[in-house]
Amino acid sequence: MTVSDLSAPLTLPCGQVLPNRLMKSALSEVLADRHGAPDHRLERLYATWATGGYGLLVTGNVMVDGRQIGEPGNVVAEDERHLPQLTRWASATRAHGVPLWMQLNHPGRQANPMALRSTPVAPSPIAVKIPGASTPRELTGAEIEDVIERFATTAAIAEKAGFDGVQVHAAHGYLVAQFLSPLSNQRTDEWGGDPERRMRFAVEVVRRVRSRVSPGFAVGIKLNSADFQRGGFTEEQSKDVVAALSTEGLDLIEVSGGSYESTAMFGAAASTVEREAYFLEYARAVREVAGDVPLAVTGGFRSRTAMESALSSGDCDVIGLGRPTCTTPDAANVILAGADARIASHRIGFSTTGLLSRVTDVKAVNSAIDLGWHEDQLHRMGAGLQPDVSRTKLAAAASLVRRNGRDAFAKRRG
């Protein structure tokens, strides 16, 4: 049964109830300490969002392997050494009754050189097509089994710490998505060679995670609709993955798309409106094969009218909000307060026709600066400050270099 009321609760297959249909989607916070533990900044940031009126909060990338890090500052939860800090993080939202899910991730070949403690690994020894990327080492069969177990272990740690669920990150070119794409997975064993074997890793990760947590603990996945590359992961293949996952005990499928090599999720390939329309169209296409698993769509939503239209059409069950929550932390309250409500959106970058365009790819630079600018807003809130929409692009660029070194403008993620 479809609904149009954003304030309507949603009961997930595991029995968990989301108080409304607005989700704060995952954003890379990079606010861990030097040991990979969450600290008071993440607690303060999520306590702020917990008062924002959302029905669900999803954390940014939490790494399942401390040797393979996406960015300096990622939280690592490969064992229980950080359990007290994780527990405090999870408790930051509990008083407000907002479910908090931990996003589980392994970067694979997209590991950041500044944070990497060993050679990057991937399904096949194929480097991501960005400047300065190194060729990863191909995972052995035993190592693949170890990574699957790591996802399950981190999920169990999340439940023990008091989180309400986990989301497996299978989008944006990270390791799970690398297994799905024929461009990055050219194996010929049981983990590759055809679409069925390429999806096996994603299915096994979800299956193992579900088996290690309690029935009432939520398990979701963030999945690419496509990776928007010739010869890559297609919409039809994605639909087949959704069909396979629909019987594995999932509670929510979030639709996204793109990767480092084709940045649909950054807005570089299409306008916000076009991207939103595409993901909604895809959600509509997979509705039947998803069975009873609710669908979430993130990307481009700014007005209550558009959000309610997406719900009432039956295209999705949950509306995801990303970057707007960096400058409007109570975006859900703003949307729910009025029939004509809108939330602000900020795009930061340099002119694509100026002097800079003669020496570099301005679109790539702007994608990095825009994401870094929004990341700066999260750091401000983590420090107990208000977002600063007057922050300049040069200040954002300086922060990026400080956090990520010379690769700051080559490797950015949403």
Long-range contacts (C-beta under 8 A, 24 or more apart in sequence): 2-311, 2-312, 2-313, 2-314, 3-311, 3-312, 4-308, 4-309, 4-311, 4-312, 5-308, 5-311, 6-304, 6-307, 6-308, 6-311, 6-319, 6-335, 6-336, 7-336, 9-55, 10-55, 10-294, 10-317, 10-318, 12-218, 12-251, 12-252, 12-294, 13-249, 13-250, 13-251, 13-292, 13-293, 13-294, 14-165, 14-215, 14-216, 14-217, 14-218, 14-219, 14-249, 14-251, 15-215, 15-216, 16-99, 16-164, 16-165, 16-216, 16-217, 16-218, 16-251, 18-55, 18-56, 18-99, 18-318, 19-55, 19-97, 19-98, 20-53, 20-54, 20-55, 20-332, 20-336, 21-55, 21-307, 21-311, 21-317, 21-318, 21-319, 22-53, 22-54, 22-55, 22-56, 22-307, 22-318, 22-319, 22-321, 22-331, 22-332, 22-335, 22-336, 23-54, 23-55, 23-56, 23-57, 23-58, 23-254, 23-296, 23-298, 23-318, 23-319, 23-320, 23-321, 24-49, 24-52, 24-54, 24-56, 24-57, 24-58, 24-320, 24-321, 24-322, 24-325, 24-331, 24-332, 25-58, 25-254, 25-296, 25-298, 25-320, 25-321, 25-322, 26-58, 26-59, 26-60, 26-61, 26-103, 26-167, 26-169, 26-222, 26-322, 27-60, 27-322, 27-323, 27-325, 27-326, 27-374, 27-375, 27-378, 27-414, 28-60, 28-61, 28-70, 28-71, 28-74, 28-371, 28-375, 28-413, 28-414, 29-59, 29-60, 29-73, 29-375, 29-378, 29-382, 30-60, 30-71, 30-72, 30-73, 30-74, 30-375, 30-403, 31-73, 31-75, 31-378, 31-379, 31-382, 32-73, 32-74, 32-75, 32-76, 35-82, 36-63, 36-66, 36-69, 36-74, 36-75, 36-76, 36-82, 37-75, 37-76, 37-81, 37-82, 37-85, 37-86, 38-75, 38-82, 38-85, 38-86, 38-88, 38-89, 39-85, 41-379, 41-382, 41-383, 42-75, 42-89, 42-92, 42-382, 43-88, 43-89, 43-92, 44-92, 44-381, 44-382, 44-383, 44-384, 45-378, 45-381, 45-382, 46-89, 46-92, 46-93, 46-100, 47-92, 47-93, 48-329, 48-381, 49-93, 49-98, 49-325, 49-329, 50-92, 50-93, 50-95, 50-96, 50-98, 50-100, 51-96, 51-330, 52-325, 52-329, 52-330, 52-331, 52-332, 52-333, 53-330, 53-331, 53-332, 53-333, 53-334, 53-335, 53-336, 54-98, 54-321, 54-332, 55-98, 55-99, 55-318, 55-332, 56-98, 56-99, 56-101, 56-318, 57-93, 57-98, 57-99, 57-100, 57-101, 58-100, 58-101, 58-103, 58-167, 58-220, 59-100, 59-101, 59-102, 59-103, 60-103, 61-103, 61-105, 61-107, 61-169, 61-413, 62-102, 62-103, 62-104, 62-105, 62-154, 62-158, 63-105, 63-106, 63-107, 64-104, 64-105, 64-106, 64-147, 64-150, 64-151, 64-153, 64-154, 65-106, 65-147, 65-150, 66-117, 67-116, 67-117, 67-118, 68-106, 68-107, 68-108, 68-111, 68-116, 68-117, 68-118, 68-120, 68-121, 69-107, 69-111, 69-112, 69-115, 69-116, 69-117, 70-105, 70-107, 70-110, 70-111, 70-112, 70-115, 70-174, 70-413, 71-112, 71-115, 71-403, 71-404, 71-413, 72-112, 72-114, 72-115, 72-403, 72-404, 73-403, 74-115, 77-102, 77-154, 77-157, 77-158, 78-150, 78-153, 78-154, 79-153, 79-157, 80-157, 80-160, 83-157, 83-160, 83-161, 86-157, 86-158, 86-161, 86-163, 87-161, 87-162, 89-161, 90-158, 90-161, 90-162, 90-163, 91-162, 94-162, 99-164, 99-165, 99-218, 100-163, 100-164, 100-165, 101-163, 101-164, 101-165, 101-166, 101-167, 101-218, 101-220, 102-154, 102-155, 102-158, 102-163, 102-165, 102-166, 102-167, 103-166, 103-167, 103-168, 103-169, 103-222, 104-151, 104-154, 104-155, 104-158, 104-166, 104-167, 104-168, 104-169, 104-209, 105-169, 105-174, 105-175, 106-147, 106-150, 106-151, 106-174, 106-175, 106-176, 107-174, 107-175, 108-136, 108-174, 108-175, 108-178, 109-133, 109-136, 109-175, 109-178, 109-184, 110-173, 110-174, 110-260, 110-411, 110-413, 112-404, 112-407, 112-411, 113-405, 113-407, 114-404, 114-405, 114-407, 121-175, 122-175, 122-178, 122-184, 123-175, 123-178, 123-179, 123-184, 123-185, 123-186, 123-187, 123-191, 123-192, 123-201, 124-184, 124-185, 124-186, 124-187, 124-192, 126-183, 126-184, 126-186, 128-173, 128-184, 128-259, 128-260, 128-261, 129-260, 129-261, 130-260, 130-261, 130-410, 130-411, 131-410, 132-406, 132-407, 132-410, 133-410, 138-187, 141-189, 141-190, 141-191, 144-191, 144-201, 147-175, 148-201, 148-204, 148-205, 148-208, 149-208, 151-205, 151-208, 151-209, 152-205, 152-208, 152-209, 152-211, 152-212, 153-212, 155-209, 155-212, 155-213, 155-217, 155-219, 156-212, 156-213, 159-213, 159-214, 159-217, 164-217, 164-218, 165-217, 165-218, 165-219, 165-220, 165-251, 166-209, 166-213, 166-217, 166-218, 166-219, 166-220, 167-220, 167-221, 167-222, 167-252, 167-254, 168-202, 168-205, 168-206, 168-209, 168-219, 168-220, 168-221, 168-222, 169-222, 170-202, 170-205, 170-221, 170-222, 170-223, 170-224, 171-222, 171-223, 171-224, 171-254, 171-256, 171-257, 171-258, 171-265, 172-222, 172-224, 172-256, 172-258, 172-259, 172-260, 172-265, 172-413, 172-414, 173-227, 173-258, 173-259, 173-260, 173-261, 176-201, 176-202, 176-205, 177-224, 177-227, 177-233, 177-259, 180-224, 180-233, 180-237, 180-238, 180-241, 181-227, 181-229, 181-232, 181-233, 182-231, 182-232, 182-233, 183-227, 183-229, 183-231, 183-232, 183-233, 195-237, 195-240, 199-237, 199-240, 199-241, 199-244, 202-241, 202-245, 203-244, 203-245, 203-248, 206-245, 206-248, 206-249, 206-250, 207-248, 207-249, 210-248, 210-249, 210-250, 218-251, 218-252, 219-249, 219-250, 219-251, 220-250, 220-251, 220-252, 220-253, 220-254, 221-245, 221-250, 221-252, 221-253, 221-254, 222-254, 222-256, 223-253, 223-254, 223-255, 223-256, 224-256, 224-257, 224-258, 224-259, 225-255, 225-256, 225-257, 225-278, 225-279, 225-282, 226-257, 226-282, 227-257, 227-258, 227-259, 227-261, 227-262, 228-257, 228-258, 228-259, 228-262, 228-264, 228-269, 229-259, 229-261, 229-262, 232-262, 235-282, 235-285, 238-282, 238-286, 239-285, 239-286, 239-289, 242-286, 242-289, 242-290, 243-289, 243-290, 245-293, 246-289, 246-290, 246-291, 246-292, 246-293, 247-291, 250-293, 251-293, 251-294, 252-293, 252-294, 252-295, 252-296, 252-318, 253-286, 253-290, 253-293, 253-294, 253-295, 253-296, 254-295, 254-296, 254-297, 254-298, 254-318, 254-320, 255-279, 255-282, 255-283, 255-286, 255-295, 255-296, 255-297, 255-298, 255-316, 256-298, 256-299, 257-282, 260-411, 260-412, 260-413, 263-367, 265-299, 265-414, 266-367, 266-370, 266-371, 266-412, 266-414, 267-347, 267-367, 268-363, 268-364, 268-366, 268-367, 272-299, 272-300, 272-302, 272-345, 273-300, 275-299, 275-300, 276-300, 276-301, 276-306, 280-310, 280-313, 280-315, 280-316, 281-315, 283-315, 283-316, 284-313, 284-314, 284-315, 287-314, 287-315, 294-318, 296-320, 298-322, 302-342, 302-343, 302-345, 303-340, 303-341, 303-342, 303-343, 304-335, 304-336, 304-338, 304-339, 304-340, 304-341, 304-342, 305-339, 305-340, 307-335, 322-414, 323-374, 326-374, 326-375, 326-377, 326-378, 326-387, 327-374, 327-377, 327-387, 327-389, 328-387, 329-381, 329-387, 344-389, 346-373, 346-374, 346-389, 348-373, 348-393, 348-396, 349-393, 350-393, 364-409, 364-410, 365-409, 367-412, 368-400, 368-408, 368-409, 368-410, 368-412, 369-393, 369-396, 369-397, 369-400, 369-409, 371-412, 371-413, 371-414, 372-396, 372-397, 372-399, 372-400, 372-403, 372-408, 372-412, 375-399
